[in-house]
Amino acid sequence: MLTMFHGYLHELVGGLIGIGPRVRTDMFIHHVATMTLISSAYLLNLSRMGIMWQALFDISNPLLHTAKMMNTLKFPQTETIKWYVFAAFALAFFVARIVMAPIAIVWPALTQSTKVLPIEWSALPLSMMVVVCGIQWLWFYKIVRMATGVDKEPGKKTE
């Protein structure tokens, strides 16, 4: 959990001081909310919930990075397969982050956290879960726009 926190912190601070790319607003919100969740889970000894969250959300990441790599390399041999990898990423993203996260993490947290923690302790992590899930919906919207050709890259307008 601390390694993940460090990764998000490095990306945020690195972008601010010019070591690496600046993060977009949606990424900034995601990173701050995720760092808050990681910190909360660590400090409140909710490591099972934190590990479950990370495991569920990380399912789609290898497919995302493979699709990005194939797109960046622009090898003619990978032209067809890169769309299959992107489709697999979109499907994994949808199932893990849009469908399963609310069912497997957010709903149990909302219904059970106040039985274990005082409301003032659980309010911040619960609200950050909602923020992170909201960002996932925004990103899925962008994924669909990319898949349909409306946006060639996230955040870039087509001519």
C-alpha positions in Angstrom: 0.0 0.0 0.0 2.8 2.4 0.8 4.5 1.6 -2.5 1.3 2.5 -4.3 1.1 5.7 -2.3 4.7 6.6 -3.2 3.9 6.0 -6.9 1.0 8.4 -6.9 3.0 11.0 -4.9 5.9 10.7 -7.2 3.7 11.3 -10.3 2.0 14.3 -8.7 5.1 16.0 -7.4 7.2 15.1 -10.4 4.7 16.7 -12.7 4.6 19.8 -10.5 8.4 20.3 -10.4 9.0 19.4 -14.0 10.2 15.8 -13.7 7.8 14.0 -15.9 4.5 15.1 -17.4 2.0 17.2 -15.6 -1.1 15.3 -14.6 -4.4 16.3 -16.0 -7.1 17.6 -13.6 -9.0 14.2 -13.5 -5.7 12.4 -12.8 -4.9 14.9 -10.0 -8.3 14.3 -8.4 -7.9 10.6 -8.8 -4.4 10.6 -7.3 -5.4 12.7 -4.3 -8.5 10.6 -3.6 -6.5 7.4 -4.0 -3.7 8.6 -1.8 -6.3 9.6 0.8 -7.9 6.1 0.6 -4.5 4.4 0.9 -3.6 6.5 3.9 -7.0 5.9 5.5 -6.8 2.2 5.0 -3.3 2.1 6.4 -4.0 4.3 9.4 -7.4 2.7 10.2 -6.0 -0.9 9.7 -8.4 -1.5 6.8 -5.7 -3.3 4.8 -8.0 -6.0 3.4 -10.3 -3.4 1.9 -7.3 -1.5 0.5 -5.7 -4.6 -1.0 -9.1 -5.6 -2.5 -9.5 -2.1 -4.0 -6.0 -2.2 -5.6 -6.3 -5.7 -6.9 -9.7 -5.0 -8.5 -8.6 -1.8 -10.1 -5.2 -3.1 -11.3 -6.8 -5.9 -13.4 -7.1 -3.6 -16.4 -3.8 -1.9 -16.1 -1.5 -4.4 -17.9 -4.0 -4.4 -20.9 -4.0 -0.6 -20.9 -0.2 -0.3 -21.0 0.1 -3.0 -23.6 -2.5 -1.2 -25.8 -0.7 2.1 -25.3 2.7 0.5 -26.1 1.3 -1.1 -29.3 -0.3 2.2 -30.4 2.9 4.2 -29.7 5.1 1.7 -31.6 3.0 2.0 -34.7 4.2 -1.3 -36.2 2.0 -2.3 -39.1 2.1 -5.9 -37.9 0.2 -4.9 -34.7 -2.4 -2.7 -36.3 -5.2 -5.3 -36.0 -4.2 -6.8 -32.7 -3.9 -3.5 -30.9 -7.6 -3.0 -31.2 -8.3 -6.4 -29.7 -6.0 -5.5 -26.8 -7.7 -2.1 -26.4 -11.1 -3.9 -26.5 -9.9 -6.4 -23.9 -8.7 -3.4 -21.8 -12.1 -1.6 -22.1 -14.0 -4.8 -21.2 -11.7 -5.5 -18.1 -12.0 -1.8 -17.1 -15.8 -1.9 -17.4 -16.2 -5.1 -15.4 -13.7 -4.4 -12.7 -14.0 -0.7 -12.2 -17.6 0.2 -13.3 -19.5 -3.0 -12.4 -17.6 -4.8 -9.6 -16.1 -1.9 -7.6 -19.5 -0.6 -6.4 -20.7 -4.2 -5.7 -17.6 -5.6 -4.1 -16.1 -2.6 -2.4 -18.3 0.5 -2.2 -21.6 -1.1 -1.1 -20.0 -3.3 1.6 -18.0 -0.2 2.8 -21.1 1.9 2.9 -23.2 -0.7 4.8 -20.6 -2.1 7.1 -18.0 0.6 7.9 -20.1 2.4 10.5 -20.6 -0.8 12.3 -16.8 -1.0 12.8 -15.8 2.7 12.8 -17.4 5.9 14.1 -19.0 7.8 11.2 -16.5 10.7 11.5 -13.7 8.2 10.8 -15.4 6.4 7.9 -16.8 9.5 6.2 -13.6 10.6 4.5 -12.7 7.2 3.1 -16.3 6.6 2.0 -16.5 10.0 0.2 -13.1 9.3 -1.5 -14.5 6.0 -2.7 -17.3 7.8 -4.4 -14.9 10.3 -5.9 -12.7 7.5 -7.3 -15.7 5.6 -8.7 -16.9 8.9 -10.3 -13.6 9.3 -12.0 -13.9 5.8 -13.3 -17.2 6.7 -15.0 -15.5 9.7 -16.6 -12.6 7.6 -17.8 -14.9 5.0 -19.2 -16.8 7.7 -21.1 -13.4 8.7 -22.6 -12.6 5.1 -23.4 -15.9 4.8 -25.3 -15.1 8.0 -27.2 -11.7 6.7 -28.2 -13.1 3.3 -29.2 -15.8 5.0 -31.4 -13.2 7.3 -33.0 -14.5 10.5 -31.5 -11.2 11.0 -29.6 -8.0 9.6 -30.9 -6.3 10.1 -27.6 -7.8 11.0 -24.2 -8.1 14.7 -23.7 -7.2 15.5 -27.4 -9.7 17.0 -29.7 -10.0 15.7 -33.2 -10.0 18.0 -36.2 
